[in-house]
Amino acid sequence: MNTFYATTPIYYANSLPHVGHLYTTVVVDCVVRARRQRGAETYFLTGTDEHGTNVQRAAARTGKTPKEHVDYIVGELQKMFAAFQLDGAHGGYDIFMRTTEPFHYRAVAEFWRACARAQTPKGREAIYKGFYEGWFCAPCATFKTEDEYAKPAREGEPPTCLIHETPLDRVSEESYFFRLSDYDEALLALYDARPDFVRPDVRRNEVISFVKRGLQDLSISRLKSSVSWAIPVPDDPAHTVYIWLDALTNYITALGWSSADDTLFQKFWPHTQDDEHTAFHFIGKDILRQHAIYWPAFLMAAGIEQPTAVIAHGTWVDQAARKLSKTLGNSIDINLLRRQFGIDPVRYFLLREMVFGQDSNFSYEALIARTNSDLASGLGNLVSRTLTMIERYCDGRVPSDDIGEAQRLHAKRAGVDADAQGLASAVELARDQFVRLLDEHAFSRALETAWTIIARVDKLISDAKPWELAKDKAQRQTLNAVLYRAAETLRWLAVMLYPFMPDSARAIWQHLDQTTEIEANDPAKLTWGGLAAGTSVGAVAPLFPRLDRAKKMAEIEKELAPTAGQQTAATNAQTPATSGAHATEADAVPSAPSNAETSPQPPMLGATEADAVPSSAAPEGVVNQIEIGDFAKVELRVGEVLTAERIPKSDKLLRFTVDLGEAQPRQILAGIAEHYEPETLVGRKLIFVANLKPRKLRGLESQGMVLAASVGDEGKPILATFTEDVPNGARLK
């Protein structure tokens, strides 16, 4: 029996539900439903990570105990999942995991002990006690290195997290450490042996680059006097467990690992790497390091098999490529989405709009447009016109597809093939591509492929004109064949689209009077002609009514318009739209201060993104000649981009870490974010000015400049690169 275990991150319980939570959970729900159709026994985990400094502080701000606070957040998240039919009652998740469960406490203690007993690949103890001093971000629950925070505007102030733009805490205390530095070679061997372990490739390259730069040992405890809302370190109650070791372990504790009944663990966690037992972690890219580096190393120490894959998706952003956030005023109201659009149109939009692995825009306008074009005018129109014509011309019963020998000339005159082989072959080919793309988690492309089927059948109907055929008795068989082929295609589409839009697919299935459960039908095993002639079709009701854009936007704006009381609450409940377990605002709970109150102003307030790229040279027609000595002053070197990311609150800036063949990578900023997605640049070799005097942009130091051609009237930057392999640090002459 094939088994399939799929997990979302367990969402950090300091944040009210947002689009990031919804998206990742819809993705996993879609994948699990598809696997069930294919005959796998599945287990679907989601839940909440409920410990740590951030929760402790959030609870204090609201006057609640930490337990009261997390119970409230969990309740809101479960309400949202139920409203979008992602809960167990609607065929969704199998377990809502909470890290405050007593069984999780016991299992985490055992996991710690297993790691503590281990020897690293280099023969040293995996856990040791030491002393840690460094900058800690509570919302990320992560210690930050110099390239992960912005230096303060004024001396004596703390630096700020580049993700949350909130001040970091200086932590200086005794700590237990996990000897992560000893696992570099083992991790690289894992990535090499299993190229699909981290997906997509751009994330795999990012992880490999990070490990190759050298790993530091990881602090895995805090003094209980500093962080009391956490799991105690076994045999040392003065310390509590680092939140990421606690959180990541949930993926196996939820299955009963180390308990008296570990049946689920034995069934669903891989014990050998084969296609029969697979376990996939679906996460946001912002928590990739924890899942693709820390978690595999912890598992190695504990002697537990690795999951099948860690799969990272992108982030929802607005039209200016800024993360969705109430702080910025660009957030999406998920309750409004359900009320104004319904569950399946929202699911479809999430899975169709985002190219999985990349960042994508989310707006109400785009959702309206996609609903009208793809659903109302596309799938919904095909369902409506097909069933209406069967009702009108065939007394509500599916006609036969047969065109007799004597009637084939009539069919040919109407532009209809005598048999359905051409259409059947095209639908089968599209189905095969659809299944392959869905297995690759290319959801958007899979749906594109399904819609080519809709377009083909729409063309069949438009060309054949059944309403005209119905007037000619000699074309009766041609009319029947056209309507049968359209209805049979709808049967296939219902099965294919079930994981994406369960309710709508089930409605089509029921309209066609199919008696089997739709989720028990494997799209890969569909055969043409399975719809029996004479089947009664159900009453026709529009699946996706067309939306009046102006009216719908007016309704949305009216709903979003806050009252005076709501305005106060809005400033106190900041919620960013990311999906990582810890990638949330520190103040994403009622009564918390806004970022404007807690974030220091960046230095160099006059600096702009334009400062990160060379300005225009001389006026047109003027050539500034230089001596060879002038050129020799500019040191151009080859650099490999190790990481690339957008700068928060900047539309144009990207931040690179670059290997220029030096002892340490450099940080370089470039104003090219409008033209390049950061993930497409990781691993590329570009040309950099290596001896440019460092300067600050948005509070970050840029230690060089990337070269790009300026093309067109608007000066679009085209990065200079190479067609042959060139070593990092090579100098251009």
Salt bridges, closest charged atoms under 4 A:
ASP29 OD2 - ARG33 NE 2.65
ASP29 OD2 - ARG347 NH1 2.81
GLU41 OE2 - LYS267 NZ 2.87
ASP49 OD2 - HIS582 NE2 2.65
GLU50 OE2 - ARG98 NE 2.63
ASP71 OD1 - LYS67 NZ 2.90
ASP71 OD1 - ARG98 NH2 2.54
GLU76 OE2 - LYS79 NZ 3.30
ASP87 OD1 - HIS90 ND1 2.60
GLU110 OE2 - ARG117 NH2 3.41
GLU125 OE2 - ARG179 NH2 3.99
GLU133 OE2 - ARG170 NH2 3.43
GLU148 OE2 - ARG289 NH2 2.59
GLU157 OE2 - ARG154 NE 3.21
GLU165 OE1 - LYS649 NZ 3.59
ASP169 OD2 - ARG57 NH2 2.47
GLU173 OE2 - ARG222 NE 2.86
GLU174 OE1 - LYS129 NZ 3.87
GLU174 OE1 - HIS239 NE2 2.90
ASP182 OD1 - ARG124 NH2 2.65
ASP184 OD1 - LYS122 NZ 3.19
GLU206 OE1 - ARG203 NH1 2.92
ASP235 OD2 - ARG113 NE 3.40
ASP236 OD2 - LYS129 NZ 3.23
ASP246 OD2 - HIS51 ND1 2.71
ASP246 OD1 - HIS104 NE2 2.70
ASP318 OD2 - ARG322 NH2 2.71
GLU353 OE1 - ARG370 NH2 2.90
ASP359 OD1 - LYS285 NZ 2.87
ASP374 OD2 - ARG370 NH1 3.08
ASP401 OD1 - ARG485 NE 2.85
GLU405 OE1 - ARG408 NH1 3.82
ASP432 OD1 - ARG431 NE 2.72
ASP439 OD1 - ARG38 NH1 3.19
GLU440 OE2 - ARG436 NH1 3.47
GLU448 OE2 - ARG352 NH2 3.64
ASP458 OD1 - ARG385 NH1 3.12
ASP463 OD2 - LYS459 NZ 2.65
GLU468 OE1 - LYS471 NZ 3.76
GLU488 OE1 - ARG491 NE 2.79
ASP503 OD1 - ARG506 NH1 3.67
GLU519 OE1 - ARG506 NH2 3.79
ASP522 OD1 - ARG38 NE 3.60
GLU555 OE1 - LYS552 NZ 3.50
GLU559 OE1 - ARG339 NH2 2.42
GLU609 OE2 - ARG698 NH2 3.06
ASP630 OD1 - LYS633 NZ 3.81
GLU635 OE2 - ARG637 NE 2.32
GLU645 OE2 - ARG655 NH2 2.35
GLU662 OE2 - ARG666 NH2 2.80
GLU677 OE1 - ARG646 NH2 3.24
GLU679 OE1 - ARG203 NH2 3.75
ASP725 OD1 - LYS685 NZ 3.22
